[in-house]
Structures are given as structure tokens and as C-alpha cells.
């Protein structure tokens, strides 16, 4: 069989087909609401974020200090053993300069880009990164391997959410430019 | 292993378009009917049906598998839907393979469908809820962010430039000019990719495959039945699938280890020791241009960090030593997620039969693979085919 010998289905619709009323559609806007329980491990993680601290969970079998914390180790498949506070500093593993919002709409010309990054938190096992944002930095100055520190909301404004950390900012702007390239793993 | 040999004996596909007039059910019917016609079968001959389709949120139809069953020929038959995110389309024939290899079915119809255009303003919005609801969603992430994070990490690890990666988009969009289903086939240059809109640095508009509507289908048969139906069966000699942790921030994003695990499973089954030599043609998943390179390395088709150089040297062109995505891939043919994976399987099926028309690679390939990838950048699905 060769595809070229068949009349393939799939009819491409153009904007004009809708404008001229050539095809009709049915629209629906769901209005569903969810409440997600935070669970045991993330519940404590959020409590500590409210206190301005980052807490990890340790597995005594593989010796990983894990972020985000979890009550079971997915590799050893056993309960994790203890809580451990880690630093609110870390290293940028990778980053983006995003001009797109979550729904694919574009950032306006006057809106600053969003700066998502994977940040490996100091004190956790190497490679344990979390998704968060960078701030107080020129996008052109961001480098992988850059040292950063959490910028917290004021304590009275914290609600026990990942957004209690506003973003991570370079530890020292001058030093960040000289930060060595991250060594390969 | 006590399992029966399974062949692909027929295939069907629709055009891939940004917004199809047809419903998902109608697209499924078009692809399924074409697949049955291509090998002279009717639905009465089919023992079992499997269907792959990605998030229900695209369609706004819950239990999409059940909704699509009529179009996929599942009515009054053993029928099951499977879903492993972007990895779905290559998992589809693996799911069907289980049915036939086990002896439960002699003929299994495998259908993959996606209609992304129903979700407004853009299907990207439906992806928000794949992220952890407590630790990630409040940051309002999009999938493009995390691919940008992965692409950046990959570029850093091997010192690659955006131009090194853009060559994949140029190649695939060019290849797709010869695919009758293609949505975004185009002759473009590396400069065009670099000059296209920056979405999330380092990802530009032309680094990404489009949102699409489309469907594809294949017919699987046991050895005895396959030899009766066709003198050109294409055998499923290896299948593999593997998932890594959903704590994606804790993985080394420069290398898709889950793809390697899936590939090793498929290679072991197919008796492949040196994939770079024994595989003649491959269709790795390319929703983003860097993913083709990333996946070539995970599939062990080249050493780590070498895929970009090989692409620049023309090694992966349709007339190169190892043609990669001769169909035009997701970047050129389009990316109706589940249907894309099966489109790739169909391309290898046609190439191994020498029936790929203008897309036919030289050298009469006898062994090829298709691969897809999905969920939260954690799922690898691999299928090895031989003529």
C-alpha cells in the first residue's frame, strides 16, 4: 500500500469557514472546582515554608535527602526515616526566559519575562532540584551553576504554599557572572 | 518466551490538520476503515480492538475511550483504551501485540486518535494539571517551560548551540513535503528557525511541532494469519516501555534514561546487540527539535552528545547512513499526540515494505524502530520492526 493512492480523511477547517457560518460548533465552559489535600509529606513541607524554612525527608537505605519530601522512597520502596532542614540557597541547574503564560497566551510587550528554573537546594542530595522562579536578575545574566537564595514573602503574608517563596535571586550578582560552568554528571 | 510472532499487515491514516471538521469519532472511523481496506479485511474479521488517545481534557470528553469506541470498531468486541501521555501512539501497537502474541487474538485493530483543537483558547492550557497540584501548579507552569528547561540543560551538557538543534526542524519539515498527511511541511532554513518568535528561551516557535487533529490505525495479525493476508508482513520483533519518577526536577534532564531502559527491553527481545549498526531507519519522537537528538542518544543510535553533529553532517537525512524521521515527524507532519506515534510506526511499516513513495529511503532497509515519549517527561515507548 502507498498512502498516495488513498484519499485520506481529515478535512482542514479555515477561519473563514466559521466566519461565513459554513460549519457550526457547540461550546461548553466547564466550571469545576477541586480541593487537593496536601498529604502527609507535602503538608509538613508547606507548614515549614510558612515558617520560612525548607524541610527534606531522608531515606536511610539509599541515603538520599529528598526534596520535595515524601513519606516513602520510590526507589527503595520503603518508608522514609527522618525529617531534615536544608538551606534556602541553591544552584541553578537549568532555566528558561519565558514569554508564554500557562495557557499559551503571550506576555505583553511591557510585561517582564517569567524566569522558571530548576534549583538544586543546598543540603539536599546533589541533583535534587525543584521548580521555582528566578527574580531580581537580568535575564541575560542568568547562568547555569549560579548560586541563588530564596526571597520569602513577609511572614504575616505566608499561607503555607510553594509561593511563600516569591523567587530565588542571585546570591551575589558580581560573583554569579564568574560562576564556573557546572561540571558534567 | 512462549509468545507468538505478530505482524503488521495493514495501515490507515487521516490528514493531520490544525482543526478538523470531523469529530474524533469520525477521524477514528476514517483511519480504521482505511487500515482494514488496505489488507482486505472487514470488522467481522477483527477479534479485538485497542485504542490510544491522550488527555481527556483536550476533547472535554470524559471516558474518551468509550466515546471513541464506535469509530474505532470496538462496538461489541473486546476493546480497551490505553494512555501513557505522549508515549501513547507507540504504546498502541505494543498493547495490540500483547493481545496477539498471547494467543488471545489472531487479528487486532489498533487505533490512535487525537483531537486537540476542541480545547480553547489553546490545548496547552489542558497541560497545567499534569504538574504536581501543590508544589508546581501554583507557579503556573506550561509544558513549554519544562521543555525549555530540558533543552537548555541538554545544550549546556554538550556545548550545543540553538543552530545545532534547529537543523532537525529544517530536516523534518522538509521531509514532510512528501507526506500526504502533512500539516506544516515547509522548506525552511536554520535562520528561519532562529528568527521565529521566541516563546521560552531557548525554544522558538519553529522548534516546536503544532497542535493537530488526526487519527491513525494498524492491523496486527498472528503469523499464520499474516502469511495468508500478505506476502509483505512486517514483524514486531521487539517492544519496550519504561517510566521514570514524576519528581522530574530530580532527574538529569540532559539524558532520557527511561528511553534507554525501554530501548534495552526492545533490543533484548529483538536480539539487537549493536543498535547503531543493526537499525537501518528510525522514527524517534520529535515534538521539539532537540527531542529527536535526545532520543537518538537514549536509543543508543549514537554516542551521547553526538546526535547534533551527525545531523549537521547529513547522517540522519533521508539519504544518509541512518535516516531519522523520514516521514517528516511531528515537526513536519504534525502532532496529534497519540496519532503521531502510530504515524511513525506506519512510516517504518511502509519503508520496510518499500511502499513509502517519494519518502522511500535508499538501501532497502530491513530493520527499523519507532519511539515515543511522554507523561511528565518520564515515559519511553519503543517498537522494533523487521521485514
Interface residues (C-beta under 8 A of the other chain):
Chain A: X1 X2 X3 X4 X6 X8 X9 X10 X11 X12 X13 X17 X23 X27 X28 X30 X34 X36 X38 X39 X42 X45 X46 X66 X67 X68 X74 X93 X94 X95 X96 X97 X98 X99 X100 X101 X102 X103 X104 X105 X113 X114 X116 X117 X118 X127 X128 X129 X130 X131 X132 X133 X139 X144 X161 X162 X163 X181 X182 X184 X185
Chain B: X10 X11 X12 X13 X14 X15 X16 X17 X18 X19 X20 X21 X22 X26 X27 X30 X31 X34 X38 X60 X120 X121 X122 X124 X125 X128 X132 X133 X134 X135 X136 X138 X139 X140 X141 X142 X144 X145 X146 X148 X149 X150 X152 X153 X156 X157 X179 X180 X181 X198 X199 X200 X201 X202 X203 X213 X214 X215 X245 X247 X249 X250 X251 X252 X253 X254 X350 X353 X355 X356 X357 X358
